[in-house]
Amino acid sequence: MKSLIRTDIFFLKKFLHLLNREMVPLEIIDVHGNRYRTGRKEIRHRLHIRDNKFFKALISPDAFALGDAYVNGYFDVSGNIKELYELVCNTFLIRDRRKNILQRLASFFQNDEIREKENIKYHYDVPSLFYRRFLGRTMGYTCGYYPGADTTRDEAQSHKMDMVCRKLRLKKDEYLLDIGCGWGSFAVHAATRYGVRVKGITLSREQKKYADDQIKKLGLSGQVEIQLLNYRHLGTEIFDKISCIGMSEHVGKKNMPEFFSRVNKCLKPGGLFMQHTITTNEKRKKGYENSFLDRYMFPGGELMFEHELLEIAEQTGFELLNAENFRPHYVRTLKDWIHGMETDKNRLLEVVSEHVYRIYHIFFIGSMVSFRQKEISLFQNLFYKTKAGVEGTLPFHSPWGEP
């Protein structure tokens, strides 16, 4: 027991030395109430150790180790945890880890469809009430659009959905496919505001159940249909327009050519495809992964560079019409979600465990910091399926210009 205590103190001292070296002001309070201060500036944050298992995270204090300790309740933070996370990230917190041999081997032998279904089930088959309490009325779980400083969370999501509809040039009675339809908010918006027929597909039973209930309440059963379906099995049905809002992050680089090819085959000549997706701006070392992200939030997910997506789309027969980066809007979106989680924490804990709450909480904080630091971005890419025998693109008016 004494050697264990000495080991704990040894790693704590190393961590304190690191904090002092990087001039990070922090007070650490252990389970016995002992206090350790770092930095010369005013202390604004305090780390309260709740379990001595926390010291294991100090063996290699990277984003995964400390994130894992947080979600397991080994420590709490008083003060602004978002501010502390960003402060530590800016100085020494490493977020990528090398994959071990079992992880690398597993990627070769796993069935992609089975893996995708399990990954989606892990993240999205959480009770819809949990999401509703911090996502708000629209249940929009992707980047919103904030035209003004006073734009609310719900308004931002409505602006985003309407922007996608206008970019797609939706017209009454057109047939829209929404890949990865989430909780059905965009499908409902497009149907009610633009009079289109919509087929939405998802792999989450919880999302389908919620969407079906909303569709029934609004009397849209003959106009909007939600199916549990993998995009690989879309069949021969042809659509006028196709949207994919926040799903292609789950596809992965290896499967992206097949994804674009399937979308292209389902889209009529001259049709439009909107891809709303997170992209990376940093090259990850080969064999490395964001361990916390891959274990807790988006197992199997993979971010690509914007230019990689555009190259694949072009090779598949698409022409890019418009690309917009909404990175700052995702910072605002995540701030709203984090605020919603923190102000409604007690009610959220009536729906999910403290463990699940902490996973989402720290993930949103980490994501917000990544967007703010320009490590990742959010692009809306509008593609056109060129008609055979037609040179170039048919006349197309910018959604921001006069037709």
C-alpha positions in Angstrom: 0.0 0.0 0.0 2.9 2.4 0.8 4.5 1.8 -2.5 1.2 2.5 -4.3 0.9 5.8 -2.4 4.5 6.7 -3.3 3.7 5.9 -6.9 0.6 8.1 -6.8 2.6 11.0 -5.3 5.4 10.5 -7.9 3.0 10.9 -10.8 1.1 13.7 -9.2 4.4 15.6 -8.7 5.2 15.0 -12.4 1.8 16.4 -13.4 2.2 19.4 -11.1 5.7 20.0 -12.6 4.2 19.9 -16.1 1.4 22.4 -15.1 4.0 24.7 -13.5 6.3 24.5 -16.5 3.4 25.4 -18.8 2.2 28.1 -16.3 -1.3 26.6 -16.0 -2.9 28.0 -12.8 -4.8 25.1 -11.1 -5.5 23.9 -7.6 -5.7 20.1 -7.1 -7.5 18.8 -4.1 -7.0 15.1 -3.3 -9.4 12.7 -1.5 -8.0 13.7 1.9 -8.4 17.4 1.3 -4.7 18.1 0.7 -4.3 21.1 -1.7 -1.6 21.5 -4.4 -1.4 24.8 -6.4 0.3 25.5 -9.7 1.1 28.6 -11.7 1.6 32.1 -10.5 -1.6 33.6 -11.7 -4.9 33.7 -9.9 -6.5 30.3 -9.4 -9.8 30.1 -11.3 -10.1 26.3 -11.6 -10.0 23.5 -9.1 -9.6 19.8 -9.8 -11.2 17.7 -7.1 -9.9 14.1 -7.0 -12.9 11.8 -6.1 -11.1 8.4 -6.6 -7.5 7.4 -6.3 -7.9 5.7 -9.7 -7.4 9.2 -11.1 -3.7 8.8 -10.6 -3.5 6.1 -13.4 -4.4 8.9 -15.8 -1.3 10.8 -14.7 1.0 8.0 -16.0 0.4 9.4 -19.5 -1.8 12.5 -19.0 -3.1 12.9 -22.5 -6.7 13.7 -23.7 -7.8 10.0 -23.6 -6.4 9.3 -20.1 -7.9 12.5 -18.5 -11.1 12.2 -20.5 -11.5 8.6 -19.4 -10.9 9.6 -15.8 -13.6 12.4 -16.1 -16.3 10.2 -17.6 -15.7 7.6 -14.9 -16.1 10.2 -12.2 -12.5 10.0 -10.8 -12.4 13.8 -10.6 -14.6 16.9 -10.9 -13.8 20.4 -11.8 -15.1 23.6 -10.1 -14.8 26.7 -12.2 -15.3 26.8 -16.0 -14.4 23.4 -17.3 -14.6 24.6 -20.9 -12.0 27.3 -20.2 -9.7 24.8 -18.3 -9.9 22.3 -21.1 -9.0 24.9 -23.7 -6.1 26.2 -21.5 -4.7 22.7 -21.1 -5.2 21.8 -24.8 -3.3 24.9 -25.8 -0.3 23.9 -23.7 0.4 20.2 -23.5 -2.7 17.9 -24.0 -2.1 15.4 -26.7 -5.2 14.0 -28.3 -4.0 11.3 -30.6 -2.7 7.8 -29.6 -1.1 5.0 -31.6 -3.5 2.2 -32.3 -2.5 -1.1 -30.8 -2.1 -4.3 -32.9 -5.5 -5.7 -32.0 -7.3 -2.5 -33.1 -5.4 -2.5 -36.4 -6.2 -6.2 -37.0 -9.9 -5.7 -36.1 -10.3 -3.1 -38.9 -9.4 -5.8 -41.5 -11.8 -8.5 -40.3 -14.9 -6.5 -39.2 -18.0 -6.5 -41.5 -18.5 -2.8 -42.4 -22.4 -3.0 -42.3 -22.5 -4.8 -39.0 -19.9 -2.4 -37.6 -21.8 0.7 -38.8 -25.1 -0.6 -37.3 -23.4 -1.2 -33.9 -21.7 2.2 -34.0 -24.9 4.1 -34.7 -26.8 2.1 -32.1 -24.1 3.0 -29.5 -24.4 6.7 -30.1 -28.0 7.4 -31.2 -30.0 4.7 -29.4 -30.1 6.8 -26.3 -33.6 7.9 -25.2 -34.9 10.7 -27.3 -35.8 12.7 -24.2 -32.1 13.0 -23.3 -31.4 14.7 -26.7 -34.6 16.8 -26.6 -33.6 18.5 -23.4 -30.4 20.0 -24.8 -31.0 20.0 -28.5 -34.3 21.9 -28.2 -37.5 21.9 -30.2 -36.0 21.0 -33.6 -33.9 18.0 -32.3 -31.2 19.2 -34.8 -28.0 17.4 -33.9 -25.8 19.1 -36.5 -24.3 22.5 -36.9 -26.8 25.4 -36.9 -26.6 28.7 -38.7 -26.5 31.9 -36.7 -27.1 35.0 -38.8 -27.1 37.3 -35.7 -25.6 37.6 -32.2 -29.1 37.1 -30.7 -30.0 34.0 -32.8 -31.3 31.2 -30.5 -30.5 27.5 -30.7 -33.8 26.6 -32.2 -33.7 29.5 -34.7 -30.2 28.5 -35.8 -31.3 25.0 -36.6 -34.4 26.3 -38.5 -32.1 28.7 -40.5 -29.8 25.8 -41.3 -32.6 23.5 -42.5 -34.1 26.2 -44.7 -30.7 27.1 -46.2 -30.3 23.5 -47.2 -33.8 23.4 -48.8 -33.0 26.6 -50.7 -29.6 25.4 -51.9 -31.3 22.2 -53.1 -33.9 24.3 -54.9 -36.7 22.1 -53.6 -39.9 22.3 -55.5 -43.4 21.1 -54.7 -43.9 17.3 -55.3 -40.2 16.6 -55.8 -38.9 13.4 -54.3 -36.1 14.0 -51.7 -33.9 11.4 -50.1 -32.4 12.3 -46.7 -29.5 10.0 -45.8 -29.0 9.7 -42.1 -32.2 11.5 -41.3 -31.6 11.7 -37.6 -34.7 12.5 -35.6 -36.6 13.5 -38.8 -36.6 17.3 -38.3 -35.2 18.1 -41.7 -37.5 15.7 -43.5 -40.5 17.3 -41.7 -39.2 20.8 -42.5 -38.7 20.1 -46.2 -42.2 18.4 -46.4 -44.1 21.1 -44.6 -42.3 24.2 -46.0 -41.6 23.1 -49.5 -44.2 20.5 -50.3 -41.8 17.7 -51.2 -42.1 14.0 -50.7 -39.3 12.7 -48.4 -37.7 9.3 -47.8 -35.4 9.4 -44.8 -33.1 6.5 -43.8 -31.4 5.8 -40.5 -29.8 2.9 -38.7 -31.1 4.0 -35.3 -34.4 2.5 -34.1 -34.7 5.2 -31.4 -34.5 7.9 -34.1 -37.0 6.2 -36.4 -39.5 5.8 -33.5 -39.2 9.5 -32.6 -39.4 10.6 -36.3 -42.4 8.3 -37.0 -44.3 9.8 -34.0 -43.7 13.4 -35.2 -44.7 12.5 -38.7 -48.0 10.9 -37.5 -48.8 13.9 -35.2 -48.3 16.3 -38.1 -50.4 14.3 -40.5 -47.5 13.7 -42.9 -47.7 9.9 -43.1 -48.4 9.9 -46.8 -45.7 12.4 -47.5 -42.7 11.4 -45.3 -41.4 7.9 -44.8 -38.6 6.9 -42.5 -36.8 3.5 -43.0 -34.2 1.6 -41.1 -31.8 1.2 -44.0 -28.1 1.2 -44.8 -27.3 3.5 -47.8 -25.8 0.5 -49.5 -29.2 -1.0 -49.9 -31.1 1.9 -51.5 -31.9 -0.1 -54.6 -33.0 1.3 -57.9 -35.3 4.1 -56.7 -34.5 7.5 -58.2 -34.7 10.9 -56.4 -34.9 14.4 -57.6 -32.7 15.7 -54.7 -30.6 14.1 -52.0 -29.4 15.5 -48.7 -26.9 14.0 -46.2 -26.7 16.2 -43.1 -24.1 15.1 -40.5 -24.0 11.4 -41.5 -21.0 11.0 -43.8 -18.6 11.4 -40.9 -19.6 7.8 -40.1 -18.8 6.5 -43.6 -15.0 6.5 -43.4 -12.4 7.2 -46.0 -12.3 3.6 -47.3 -16.0 3.5 -48.0 -16.5 7.1 -49.3 -16.1 6.2 -53.0 -18.9 3.6 -52.6 -21.0 6.2 -50.7 -20.7 8.8 -53.5 -21.3 6.2 -56.2 -24.5 5.0 -54.5 -25.7 8.6 -54.1 -25.0 9.3 -57.8 -26.9 6.2 -58.9 -30.0 7.2 -56.9 -30.0 10.8 -58.2 -31.7 11.8 -61.4 -29.5 13.5 -64.1 -29.4 17.2 -63.4 -30.3 16.5 -59.7 -28.6 18.2 -56.7 -26.9 16.5 -53.7 -26.1 18.4 -50.5 -23.4 17.0 -48.2 -23.2 18.8 -44.8 -20.2 17.3 -43.0 -17.4 17.8 -40.6 -13.9 17.8 -42.1 -10.4 17.8 -40.6 -7.7 20.4 -41.2 -4.9 18.3 -39.6 -3.1 15.3 -41.0 -3.2 12.5 -38.4 -0.1 10.3 -38.2 -0.5 6.8 -39.8 -1.6 4.3 -37.2 -2.9 7.0 -34.7 -6.4 7.7 -33.6 -8.3 10.1 -31.4 -8.8 7.5 -28.7 -11.5 9.3 -26.6 -13.6 10.1 -29.7 -13.2 6.6 -31.1 -14.0 4.8 -27.8 -16.8 6.9 -26.4 -18.6 9.0 -29.0 -18.2 8.0 -32.6 -16.6 4.5 -32.7 -15.8 3.8 -36.4 -16.1 7.5 -37.4 -13.5 9.2 -39.5 -13.0 12.7 -40.7 -11.5 13.6 -44.1 -10.0 16.6 -45.6 -12.4 18.7 -47.7 -10.3 18.3 -50.8 -10.4 14.5 -50.4 -14.2 14.6 -50.4 -14.3 16.8 -53.5 -11.9 14.6 -55.4 -13.9 11.5 -54.7 -17.2 13.3 -55.6 -15.7 14.5 -58.9 -14.4 11.0 -59.8 -17.9 9.7 -59.2 -19.5 12.0 -61.7 -20.5 15.0 -59.5 -19.7 18.7 -60.2 -19.2 21.0 -57.2 -21.5 24.0 -57.4 -21.0 25.5 -54.0 -18.9 24.9 -50.9 -19.2 26.9 -47.6 -17.4 26.5 -44.4 -19.6 27.1 -41.3 -16.8 26.3 -38.7 -17.6 29.4 -36.5 -21.3 28.4 -36.5 -20.4 25.0 -35.0 -18.6 26.8 -32.1 -21.9 28.6 -31.4 -23.9 25.4 -31.8 -21.8 23.5 -29.3 -21.8 26.4 -26.8 -25.6 26.2 -26.9 -25.6 22.4 -26.4 -23.1 22.6 -23.5 -25.2 25.4 -21.9 -28.3 23.3 -22.3 -26.6 20.3 -20.7 -25.2 22.2 -17.8 -28.3 24.2 -16.9 -30.6 21.1 -17.2 -28.2 18.5 -15.7 -30.5 17.3 -13.0 -33.3 16.5 -15.4 -30.9 14.9 -17.9 -29.7 12.6 -15.1 -33.3 11.4 -14.7 -32.9 9.9 -18.2 -29.3 8.7 -18.4 -26.5 7.8 -16.0 -23.9 10.2 -14.8 -21.4 8.2 -16.9 -23.3 8.9 -20.2 -23.9 12.5 -19.2 -20.1 13.0 -18.7 -19.3 11.4 -22.0 -21.5 13.8 -24.0 -20.4 16.8 -21.9 -16.7 16.4 -22.3 -17.1 15.4 -26.0 -19.0 18.6 -26.8 -16.4 20.7 -24.9 -13.5 19.0 -26.8 -15.3 19.4 -30.1 -16.0 23.1 -29.4 -12.3 23.7 -28.7 -11.3 21.8 -31.9 -13.6 23.9 -34.0 -12.4 27.1 -32.3 -8.8 26.2 -32.9 -9.5 25.4 -36.6 -8.5 21.8 -36.3 -11.8 20.8 -37.8 -14.4 22.5 -40.0 -18.0 22.1 -41.2 -18.6 22.2 -44.9 -21.8 22.3 -46.9 -20.9 20.9 -50.3 -23.6 21.3 -53.0 -23.1 18.9 -55.9 -24.7 18.6 -59.4 -25.1 15.4 -61.3 -24.2 16.4 -64.8 -26.5 15.2 -67.6 -24.9 13.0 -70.2 -24.2 14.8 -73.4 -24.5 18.2 -71.9 -21.4 20.4 -71.7 -20.9 21.8 -68.3 -23.6 22.6 -65.8 -27.1 23.8 -66.7 -27.8 27.4 -65.6 -27.8 27.5 -61.8 -28.4 30.6 -59.7 -26.5 31.1 -56.4 -28.8 30.9 -53.3 -27.3 34.3 -52.3 -27.8 36.1 -55.6 -30.8 37.3 -57.6 -32.1 34.7 -60.1 
